[in-house]
Amino acid sequence: MRHLIITILLFYTTTLIAQKEYPKNYFRNPLDIPIVLAGTFGELRSNHFHAGMDIKTQRKVGLNVYAAADGYVSRIKVALWGYGKAIYVTHPNGYTTVYAHLQKFGKGIETYVKNIQYQKKSYETGNIFFKEGEIPVKKGQVIAYSGRTGGFVAPHLHFEIRDTKTSKIINPMHFGIHVKDTILPTIKDVFVYPLSDSSRINNSVNKSLLAFKKINNNTYTTNRISAKGPIGFGIQVFDRLNGAKNKNGIYSLQMKVNGHLVYHHNLETFSFAESKYINLLIDYKSYARFKHRFQKTFREKANKLKIYKSLINDGLINIKEGYNYKVEIIAADFAGNKTTVRIPAKGVKSNQVFSAAKDTTAYKITASQFHKFQQKNVTIAFPKHTFYKDLYLDFKVEDGIAFVHKPTVPLNKSYTLTFDVSTYTAQQKEQLYIANINNKKYPSYQNTRKKKTTFFTTTKTLGKYTLLSDTKKPKVYLKNFKDGQWISKHSKIIVTISDTESGIKSYTATLDGEWILMEYDLKKRQLVYDFNDKKLVGAKHLLEITVEDNVGNTNTLNATFYKKQ
């Protein structure tokens, strides 16, 4: 056995990059409260790794956000989704810090941004870049206030540290940002996978969920498995930190076989371009079906992640008949708390002689080639390298629904889905849109681009698609006052808007005929106007708000109010 392991080490070890040294105590806590995390760096998210740390703000908005070190504001952005209101500070040591989901910016910056919003007549600003020296900041200077902008998020501060030249994101804890953590990672489940046609696990060709029992506070063991051929493991694990109940991500994952390290990844750093390969790190089928994220301790061929610190034979364990194996999987957080599960295995001769059935269809996909297929009124086109590996594609159209393979298969790129709509009238086309109906209860609008006889969309999700019609106007109604009311003591106007079908595309608001900035709170479905933005003239005022959905249905609210100056 020792000879076998040494042979593997000689021929299959992947050369990997050592950990870099980072300056400690250069950056301060961006808040003036102890750091308690709602989300850790590199945490597994939908189609991406979490690019920073989410710091809890005690369920409040409006906390002071401080520059983590001397530098200058290099970029500002306001967006409905994603980071919401965000500010970027570039530092002389080669790093850039990012502060996101802000309520508002600091004095001076907030006025500058609002002027741009009024000039553009848009809440969203796009990226606004600044040169060194234009907006210098000092360590500890208030640059913004914490919030919850950027989607359906709870109050928190998203904080990042990036390499300025490469834009690679680095775990802030490597810079000495202290977070108290004395809690062990929790292992929920372990899968073992057969990784070849000849592989067997307990005489089966299917992956198997392993039951385990506790040995001591941080060690568990499973029953012995009988196996043959290449196998691999996947683990569902989370980590809690002091002061919060959030189920956060771990920092590192290791696997040892008979005492030899054969797999190790950690979340020290990654690039945005790599982030999509998270779908090859996890068991994507389990995630797509059940929202369970099993991290695999083996690497798929198409996986280009650079988070691996040690990798032998891509983490595959080739089980030989007559040999015994002791597998250990070790999950660790950044503080060094570790939880281990031990998996004894024995190599056996399988009694099962047949191989797993192969799926074959008329639509063979070679991942490195372009493919285009048509069924009835639906055409699908896949650019080169849309798929991570070759496969046979399931594709059919029945009762107006396009069934495009399985949503449990991850994609590397977007493909184009086109519906022929030449049989519809012009009026019908106006209200049609393409929808994903993988979830029957909640059809999802897809960005539908319309030509005279075809509608098309691009998507990275396989599954079921159809054409739906939206004939309903968006809803718009006053929230904090009634039409014709005196509101002299009000500091804000609040209006609720919603659309349950194709969704809201845009909104426009005017006050006394002039465009006004209304901030869109996506979670509460509210538009909010701050009276401090504009000095009103007279007592009587006319408010007009028009909301448009994604197929062009509009609804306009007109209201009168009175306010003493």
C-alpha positions as CSV (number, residue, x, y, z in Angstrom):
1,M,0.0,0.0,0.0
2,R,2.9,2.4,0.9
3,H,4.3,1.7,-2.6
4,L,0.9,2.5,-4.2
5,I,0.6,5.9,-2.4
6,I,4.2,6.9,-3.2
7,T,3.6,6.1,-6.9
8,I,0.6,8.3,-6.9
9,L,2.6,11.1,-5.3
10,L,5.3,10.9,-7.9
11,F,3.1,10.9,-11.0
12,Y,-0.1,12.7,-10.1
13,T,0.8,15.6,-7.8
14,T,-0.4,19.0,-9.1
15,T,2.0,21.9,-8.7
16,L,0.2,24.6,-6.7
17,I,0.9,28.1,-5.5
18,A,2.0,28.8,-1.9
19,Q,0.1,31.2,0.2
20,K,1.1,34.9,0.0
21,E,2.0,37.1,3.0
22,Y,-0.3,40.0,3.5
23,P,0.2,43.2,5.6
24,K,-1.3,42.8,9.1
25,N,-2.9,45.7,11.0
26,Y,-2.8,48.0,7.9
27,F,-6.6,48.0,7.5
28,R,-9.0,48.8,10.4
29,N,-12.5,47.5,11.0
30,P,-14.8,49.5,8.7
31,L,-17.4,49.9,11.5
32,D,-17.0,51.0,15.1
33,I,-18.7,47.9,16.5
34,P,-17.2,44.4,17.0
35,I,-17.3,42.3,13.8
36,V,-20.1,39.7,13.7
37,L,-20.5,38.0,10.4
38,A,-23.6,37.2,8.4
39,G,-21.5,35.8,5.6
40,T,-17.9,34.7,5.3
41,F,-15.4,35.2,2.4
42,G,-15.7,32.6,-0.3
43,E,-19.0,31.3,1.0
44,L,-20.9,29.1,-1.5
45,R,-23.6,31.2,-3.2
46,S,-25.8,30.7,-6.3
47,N,-23.4,30.5,-9.3
48,H,-20.6,32.3,-7.4
49,F,-18.4,32.5,-4.4
50,H,-19.1,35.3,-1.9
51,A,-16.5,38.0,-2.7
52,G,-16.2,39.6,0.8
53,M,-17.4,39.4,4.4
54,D,-20.9,40.5,5.3
55,I,-20.7,42.4,8.6
56,K,-23.9,42.6,10.7
57,T,-25.0,46.1,11.6
58,Q,-27.2,45.1,14.6
59,R,-30.3,45.1,12.4
60,K,-29.9,48.8,11.8
61,V,-29.1,51.1,8.9
62,G,-27.2,54.3,9.0
63,L,-24.1,53.2,11.0
64,N,-20.9,55.1,10.2
65,V,-18.8,53.3,7.6
66,Y,-15.1,54.3,7.9
67,A,-12.2,54.2,5.4
68,A,-10.2,51.1,6.4
69,A,-6.9,52.9,5.5
70,D,-5.6,56.1,3.9
71,G,-6.2,56.3,0.1
72,Y,-8.6,57.9,-2.3
73,V,-12.1,57.2,-3.6
74,S,-11.5,55.6,-7.0
75,R,-15.1,54.5,-7.9
76,I,-18.7,54.9,-6.9
77,K,-21.7,53.1,-8.2
78,V,-25.4,53.1,-7.5
79,A,-27.4,50.1,-8.8
80,L,-30.8,48.5,-8.0
81,W,-29.3,45.1,-7.8
82,G,-25.9,43.6,-6.8
83,Y,-23.9,45.9,-4.5
84,G,-26.6,48.6,-4.4
85,K,-24.7,51.7,-3.4
86,A,-21.0,51.0,-3.3
87,I,-17.8,52.9,-2.8
88,Y,-14.3,51.8,-3.7
89,V,-11.2,53.2,-2.0
90,T,-7.7,52.6,-3.5
91,H,-4.8,52.5,-1.1
92,P,-1.1,53.2,-1.7
93,N,-0.1,49.6,-0.7
94,G,-1.6,48.1,-3.8
95,Y,-5.0,47.1,-2.5
96,T,-8.5,48.5,-2.9
97,T,-11.3,48.2,-0.3
98,V,-15.0,48.0,-1.3
99,Y,-18.0,48.9,0.9
100,A,-21.4,47.9,-0.4
101,H,-25.2,47.9,0.3
102,L,-24.8,51.4,1.6
103,Q,-27.7,53.6,2.7
104,K,-25.9,56.7,1.5
105,F,-22.5,58.2,0.9
106,G,-20.6,60.5,3.2
107,K,-20.9,64.3,3.2
108,G,-19.9,65.8,-0.1
109,I,-19.9,62.5,-2.0
110,E,-23.6,62.1,-1.4
111,T,-24.3,65.6,-2.9
112,Y,-22.0,64.8,-5.9
113,V,-23.8,61.5,-6.6
114,K,-27.3,63.1,-6.3
115,N,-26.3,65.8,-8.8
116,I,-25.4,63.1,-11.3
117,Q,-28.6,61.2,-10.7
118,Y,-30.6,64.4,-11.3
119,Q,-28.6,65.1,-14.5
120,K,-29.2,61.6,-15.8
121,K,-32.7,61.4,-14.5
122,S,-31.9,58.0,-13.2
123,Y,-31.5,56.3,-9.8
124,E,-28.8,54.1,-11.3
125,T,-25.5,55.9,-12.0
126,G,-23.3,53.2,-13.6
127,N,-19.6,53.3,-12.6
128,I,-18.3,56.8,-11.7
129,F,-14.5,56.8,-11.7
130,F,-12.1,59.2,-9.9
131,K,-8.4,59.9,-10.2
132,E,-6.0,59.9,-7.3
133,G,-6.1,63.3,-5.5
134,E,-9.7,64.1,-6.4
135,I,-11.3,62.6,-3.3
136,P,-8.6,61.7,-0.8
137,V,-9.6,59.9,2.4
138,K,-7.9,59.2,5.7
139,K,-8.0,56.0,7.8
140,G,-11.0,56.3,10.1
141,Q,-12.8,58.9,8.0
142,V,-16.6,58.5,7.6
143,I,-17.1,57.8,3.9
144,A,-20.6,56.3,4.0
145,Y,-23.5,54.9,6.1
146,S,-24.5,51.3,6.3
147,G,-27.7,50.2,4.6
148,R,-29.4,47.4,2.7
149,T,-29.5,48.5,-0.9
150,G,-29.0,46.2,-3.8
151,G,-31.9,43.8,-3.7
152,F,-33.7,41.7,-1.1
153,V,-31.0,42.0,1.6
154,A,-31.1,42.6,5.4
155,P,-29.1,45.4,6.9
156,H,-25.3,44.7,6.7
157,L,-22.1,46.0,5.3
158,H,-20.4,44.0,2.5
159,F,-16.6,44.6,2.8
160,E,-13.9,43.5,0.4
161,I,-10.2,43.8,-0.1
162,R,-9.0,43.5,-3.7
163,D,-5.6,43.5,-5.4
164,T,-5.7,46.8,-7.2
165,K,-3.8,45.6,-10.3
166,T,-5.5,42.2,-10.8
167,S,-8.9,42.8,-9.1
168,K,-8.5,39.4,-7.4
169,I,-10.5,39.3,-4.1
170,I,-8.6,38.4,-1.0
171,N,-10.0,37.1,2.3
172,P,-10.0,40.1,4.7
173,M,-9.0,37.9,7.6
174,H,-5.5,37.5,6.0
175,F,-5.0,41.2,6.8
176,G,-5.6,40.8,10.5
177,I,-9.3,41.8,10.4
178,H,-10.3,40.0,13.6
179,V,-13.5,38.0,13.9
180,K,-14.1,36.0,17.1
181,D,-14.7,32.3,16.2
182,T,-14.4,29.4,18.7
183,I,-17.1,27.2,17.1
184,L,-16.3,24.0,15.2
185,P,-17.6,23.5,11.7
186,T,-20.7,21.3,11.4
187,I,-20.7,18.4,9.0
188,K,-24.2,17.6,7.9
189,D,-23.8,14.9,5.3
190,V,-21.3,13.0,3.3
191,F,-21.7,11.4,-0.2
192,V,-19.4,8.9,-1.9
193,Y,-19.4,8.9,-5.7
194,P,-18.5,6.2,-8.2
195,L,-16.3,8.0,-10.8
196,S,-16.0,5.5,-13.6
197,D,-18.3,3.0,-15.4
198,S,-16.5,0.2,-13.6
199,S,-16.6,1.8,-10.1
200,R,-18.8,0.2,-7.5
201,I,-19.8,1.4,-4.0
202,N,-21.3,-1.3,-1.7
203,N,-22.0,-3.2,-5.0
204,S,-23.9,-0.3,-6.5
205,V,-23.3,2.0,-9.4
206,N,-25.0,4.9,-7.7
207,K,-23.7,7.6,-5.3
208,S,-24.4,6.8,-1.6
209,L,-25.2,8.9,1.4
210,L,-23.0,7.8,4.4
211,A,-24.4,7.7,7.9
212,F,-21.9,8.7,10.6
213,K,-21.5,8.7,14.3
214,K,-19.7,10.9,16.8
215,I,-16.3,9.7,18.2
216,N,-15.5,12.9,20.2
217,N,-16.2,16.6,20.0
218,N,-14.7,17.2,16.6
219,T,-14.4,13.7,15.0
220,Y,-17.0,11.4,13.4
221,T,-16.8,8.1,11.6
222,T,-18.9,6.2,9.1
223,N,-19.4,2.5,8.6
224,R,-16.9,0.8,6.4
225,I,-17.7,1.0,2.7
226,S,-16.8,-1.7,0.1
227,A,-15.7,-0.3,-3.2
228,K,-14.0,-0.9,-6.5
229,G,-12.3,1.5,-8.9
230,P,-12.1,5.3,-8.8
231,I,-14.3,7.0,-6.2
232,G,-14.7,10.4,-4.7
233,F,-16.4,12.2,-1.8
234,G,-18.6,15.2,-1.3
235,I,-19.4,16.9,2.0
236,Q,-22.1,19.3,3.1
237,V,-20.7,21.5,5.8
238,F,-21.2,24.9,7.4
239,D,-19.5,27.0,10.0
240,R,-21.0,29.2,12.7
241,L,-19.1,32.1,14.3
242,N,-19.5,33.7,17.7
243,G,-22.4,36.1,18.1
244,A,-24.6,34.8,15.3
245,K,-26.6,31.8,14.2
246,N,-25.9,32.2,10.5
247,K,-24.7,29.1,8.7
248,N,-21.6,30.4,7.1
249,G,-19.0,28.9,4.8
250,I,-15.8,27.1,5.9
251,Y,-12.3,28.3,5.0
252,S,-10.6,25.1,4.0
253,L,-11.2,21.4,3.1
254,Q,-8.7,18.6,3.2
255,M,-8.8,14.9,2.4
256,K,-6.2,12.4,3.6
257,V,-5.9,8.8,2.4
258,N,-3.9,6.5,4.7
259,G,-2.3,9.6,6.2
260,H,-1.3,11.2,2.9
261,L,-2.8,14.5,1.9
262,V,-4.4,14.1,-1.5
263,Y,-6.8,17.0,-1.6
264,H,-6.7,20.5,-0.1
265,H,-8.4,23.8,-1.1
266,N,-8.7,27.0,0.8
267,L,-10.5,30.3,0.3
268,E,-7.6,32.7,0.5
269,T,-8.2,34.4,-2.8
270,F,-10.0,34.0,-6.2
271,S,-10.8,36.0,-9.3
272,F,-14.3,37.0,-10.5
273,A,-13.6,35.0,-13.7
274,E,-13.1,31.8,-11.7
275,S,-16.2,32.2,-9.6
276,K,-18.5,30.5,-12.0
277,Y,-16.6,27.2,-11.6
278,I,-18.3,26.9,-8.2
279,N,-20.8,24.8,-10.1
280,L,-18.1,22.2,-10.7
281,L,-16.8,22.4,-7.1
282,I,-20.2,21.4,-5.8
283,D,-22.5,18.5,-6.6
284,Y,-24.6,20.7,-8.9
285,K,-27.4,18.1,-9.3
286,S,-28.0,18.1,-5.5
287,Y,-28.0,21.9,-5.4
288,A,-30.4,22.2,-8.4
289,R,-32.8,19.7,-7.0
290,F,-32.7,20.2,-3.2
291,K,-30.5,23.4,-2.6
292,H,-27.9,21.2,-0.9
293,R,-24.4,22.3,-1.5
294,F,-22.0,19.3,-1.3
295,Q,-18.4,20.3,-1.8
296,K,-16.5,17.7,-3.8
297,T,-13.1,16.5,-2.7
298,F,-12.2,15.8,-6.3
299,R,-11.7,18.1,-9.2
300,E,-13.6,17.9,-12.5
301,K,-11.5,18.2,-15.7
302,A,-13.1,21.4,-16.8
303,N,-12.7,23.0,-13.3
304,K,-10.3,26.0,-13.6
305,L,-10.4,27.1,-10.0
306,K,-7.1,28.1,-8.5
307,I,-8.1,27.6,-4.9
308,Y,-6.3,24.2,-4.7
309,K,-3.2,23.9,-2.4
310,S,-2.6,20.2,-2.8
311,L,-4.2,17.9,-5.3
312,I,-3.1,14.3,-6.1
313,N,-4.8,12.5,-9.0
314,D,-7.4,15.3,-8.9
315,G,-8.6,13.9,-5.6
316,L,-9.8,10.6,-7.1
317,I,-9.1,7.5,-4.9
318,N,-8.5,4.4,-7.0
319,I,-9.7,1.5,-4.8
320,K,-7.8,-1.7,-5.4
321,E,-9.2,-5.2,-4.5
322,G,-7.7,-6.5,-1.3
323,Y,-6.5,-3.1,0.1
324,N,-7.8,-1.2,3.1
325,Y,-8.1,2.5,3.1
326,K,-8.6,5.1,5.8
327,V,-10.1,8.3,4.4
328,E,-10.2,11.5,6.5
329,I,-12.0,14.6,5.4
330,I,-11.2,17.7,7.5
331,A,-13.2,20.9,7.4
332,A,-11.7,24.0,9.0
333,D,-12.6,27.6,9.5
334,F,-10.2,30.5,9.3
335,A,-9.6,30.4,13.1
336,G,-8.3,26.9,12.9
337,N,-11.3,25.1,14.3
338,K,-11.5,21.7,12.7
339,T,-14.1,18.9,12.3
340,T,-13.1,15.5,10.9
341,V,-15.0,12.6,9.4
342,R,-13.2,9.3,9.0
343,I,-14.4,6.9,6.3
344,P,-12.9,3.3,6.3
345,A,-13.0,1.6,2.9
346,K,-12.1,-1.9,1.6
347,G,-11.3,-2.8,-1.9
348,V,-13.5,-5.7,-3.1
349,K,-14.4,-7.5,-6.3
350,S,-17.8,-6.5,-7.4
351,N,-20.4,-9.1,-8.1
352,Q,-22.3,-6.7,-10.4
353,V,-21.1,-7.2,-14.0
354,F,-23.3,-4.8,-15.9
355,S,-22.6,-1.1,-16.5
356,A,-24.8,1.9,-15.9
357,A,-27.1,2.6,-18.8
358,K,-26.0,5.3,-21.2
359,D,-28.4,8.1,-22.2
360,T,-28.5,8.6,-25.9
361,T,-30.7,11.0,-27.9
362,A,-30.7,12.5,-31.4
363,Y,-28.9,15.6,-30.1
364,K,-25.3,14.8,-29.4
365,I,-23.3,17.7,-27.9
366,T,-19.5,17.9,-28.4
367,A,-18.6,20.6,-25.8
368,S,-15.9,22.2,-28.0
369,Q,-18.3,22.7,-31.0
370,F,-21.2,25.1,-31.8
371,H,-24.6,23.4,-32.0
372,K,-28.0,24.5,-33.2
373,F,-31.2,22.4,-33.0
374,Q,-34.9,23.1,-33.9
375,Q,-38.1,21.5,-32.7
376,K,-41.4,22.9,-34.0
377,N,-41.4,26.7,-33.3
378,V,-38.3,26.6,-31.0
379,T,-34.7,26.9,-31.9
380,I,-31.8,26.5,-29.4
381,A,-28.2,27.5,-30.2
382,F,-25.2,26.6,-28.0
383,P,-21.8,28.4,-28.6
384,K,-18.6,26.5,-28.2
385,H,-17.9,25.5,-24.7
386,T,-21.4,26.1,-23.4
387,F,-21.2,22.7,-21.8
388,Y,-18.4,21.5,-19.5
389,K,-18.3,18.1,-21.1
390,D,-19.8,16.1,-24.0
391,L,-23.3,14.7,-23.6
392,Y,-26.6,13.7,-25.3
393,L,-29.1,16.5,-25.0
394,D,-32.8,16.0,-24.3
395,F,-34.9,18.4,-26.3
396,K,-38.5,18.4,-27.2
397,V,-41.5,20.8,-27.6
398,E,-44.9,19.8,-26.3
399,D,-48.0,21.9,-25.8
400,G,-46.1,25.1,-26.3
401,I,-43.4,24.2,-23.7
402,A,-39.7,23.8,-24.7
403,F,-38.0,21.1,-22.6
404,V,-34.3,21.9,-22.9
405,H,-32.4,19.0,-21.2
406,K,-32.2,19.1,-17.3
407,P,-31.8,22.1,-15.0
408,T,-29.4,19.9,-12.9
409,V,-26.7,20.3,-15.5
410,P,-24.5,23.4,-15.0
411,L,-23.4,25.6,-18.0
412,N,-20.2,27.5,-18.7
413,K,-21.9,30.0,-21.1
414,S,-25.3,31.3,-22.0
415,Y,-27.2,29.8,-24.9
416,T,-29.9,31.3,-27.1
417,L,-33.5,30.2,-27.0
418,T,-35.7,31.4,-29.9
419,F,-39.5,31.1,-30.3
420,D,-41.2,31.6,-33.7
421,V,-44.2,33.9,-33.0
422,S,-45.3,34.4,-36.6
423,T,-48.7,32.9,-35.8
424,Y,-49.6,35.6,-33.2
425,T,-51.3,38.9,-33.9
426,A,-49.4,42.1,-33.4
427,Q,-51.5,42.9,-30.3
428,Q,-50.8,39.5,-28.8
429,K,-47.1,39.9,-29.4
430,E,-47.0,43.1,-27.4
431,Q,-47.9,41.2,-24.3
432,L,-46.0,38.0,-24.8
433,Y,-42.7,37.2,-23.1
434,I,-40.5,34.2,-22.6
435,A,-40.7,32.6,-19.2
436,N,-38.7,29.9,-17.4
437,I,-41.2,27.5,-15.7
438,N,-38.9,25.1,-13.9
439,N,-40.9,26.3,-10.8
440,K,-44.5,25.8,-11.8
441,K,-45.8,28.1,-9.1
442,Y,-43.5,31.0,-9.9
443,P,-42.7,31.5,-13.6
444,S,-39.6,33.6,-14.1
445,Y,-39.5,36.4,-16.7
446,Q,-36.6,36.1,-19.1
447,N,-35.1,39.1,-20.8
448,T,-37.1,38.9,-24.0
449,R,-35.8,40.5,-27.2
450,K,-38.4,40.9,-29.9
451,K,-38.1,40.8,-33.7
452,K,-41.0,40.8,-36.1
453,T,-41.5,37.0,-36.2
454,T,-39.2,35.7,-33.4
455,F,-38.7,36.3,-29.7
456,F,-35.4,35.2,-28.2
457,T,-33.5,35.2,-24.9
458,T,-30.1,34.1,-23.6
459,T,-29.8,32.1,-20.5
460,K,-27.4,29.8,-18.5
461,T,-30.2,27.7,-17.1
462,L,-31.5,24.5,-18.8
463,G,-35.1,23.3,-18.3
464,K,-38.6,24.3,-19.3
465,Y,-39.5,27.5,-21.2
466,T,-42.7,28.8,-22.7
467,L,-44.4,32.0,-23.9
468,L,-46.7,33.7,-21.4
469,S,-49.0,36.7,-21.8
470,D,-49.1,39.7,-19.4
471,T,-52.2,41.8,-19.7
472,K,-52.2,43.4,-16.3
473,K,-50.9,46.8,-15.4
474,P,-48.5,47.3,-12.5
475,K,-50.0,48.4,-9.2
476,V,-49.1,51.8,-7.9
477,Y,-50.6,53.3,-4.7
478,L,-49.7,55.9,-2.0
479,K,-48.3,54.5,1.2
480,N,-47.8,57.3,3.7
481,F,-50.5,59.8,2.8
482,K,-53.8,60.2,0.9
483,D,-54.6,62.2,-2.2
484,G,-55.4,65.8,-1.2
485,Q,-53.9,65.5,2.3
486,W,-51.8,68.1,4.2
487,I,-48.4,66.5,4.9
488,S,-46.4,69.3,6.4
489,K,-44.7,67.1,8.9
490,H,-43.7,64.4,6.4
491,S,-40.0,64.2,5.5
492,K,-40.6,61.7,2.7
493,I,-43.1,60.5,0.1
494,I,-43.5,56.7,0.1
495,V,-45.3,54.9,-2.8
496,T,-45.8,51.1,-3.1
497,I,-45.4,49.5,-6.6
498,S,-45.7,45.9,-7.7
499,D,-46.1,43.6,-10.7
500,T,-46.7,39.9,-10.2
501,E,-46.3,38.7,-13.8
502,S,-43.5,40.0,-16.1
503,G,-42.1,42.3,-13.4
504,I,-41.3,46.0,-13.2
505,K,-39.0,47.3,-15.9
506,S,-38.9,51.1,-15.0
507,Y,-40.5,53.9,-13.2
508,T,-40.6,57.7,-13.6
509,A,-41.7,60.3,-11.0
510,T,-42.3,64.1,-11.3
511,L,-43.2,66.7,-8.7
512,D,-44.8,69.8,-10.0
513,G,-43.8,68.8,-13.5
514,E,-40.1,68.3,-12.7
515,W,-38.3,64.9,-12.5
516,I,-37.5,63.8,-8.9
517,L,-35.3,61.0,-7.6
518,M,-37.2,58.2,-6.0
519,E,-35.1,55.4,-4.5
520,Y,-36.5,51.9,-5.1
521,D,-36.6,49.7,-2.0
522,L,-36.9,46.3,-3.7
523,K,-37.5,44.4,-0.5
524,K,-40.4,46.6,0.6
525,R,-41.5,47.3,-3.0
526,Q,-41.5,51.0,-2.3
527,L,-40.4,54.2,-4.0
528,V,-39.1,56.8,-1.5
529,Y,-38.6,60.5,-2.1
530,D,-36.7,62.7,0.3
531,F,-38.1,66.3,0.6
532,N,-34.6,67.5,1.3
533,D,-33.7,67.0,-2.4
534,K,-35.8,70.0,-3.5
535,K,-37.0,73.2,-2.1
536,L,-40.8,73.4,-2.7
537,V,-42.5,76.6,-3.8
538,G,-46.1,77.2,-2.5
539,A,-48.4,74.8,-0.6
540,K,-50.1,72.8,-3.3
541,H,-48.1,70.1,-5.1
542,L,-48.7,67.6,-7.9
543,L,-47.1,64.2,-7.9
544,E,-47.1,61.9,-10.9
545,I,-45.6,58.4,-11.0
546,T,-45.6,56.1,-14.1
547,V,-44.6,52.5,-13.7
548,E,-43.9,50.2,-16.7
549,D,-43.7,46.4,-16.7
550,N,-41.4,44.2,-18.9
551,V,-44.0,43.9,-21.7
552,G,-44.9,47.6,-21.8
553,N,-48.0,47.7,-19.7
554,T,-48.1,51.0,-17.8
555,N,-49.9,52.5,-14.9
556,T,-49.8,56.2,-13.8
557,L,-50.6,57.6,-10.4
558,N,-51.6,61.2,-10.0
559,A,-51.9,62.7,-6.5
560,T,-52.1,66.1,-4.9
561,F,-50.8,67.0,-1.5
562,Y,-50.3,70.2,0.5
563,K,-47.2,71.1,2.5
564,K,-46.2,74.2,4.4
565,Q,-42.7,75.5,3.8
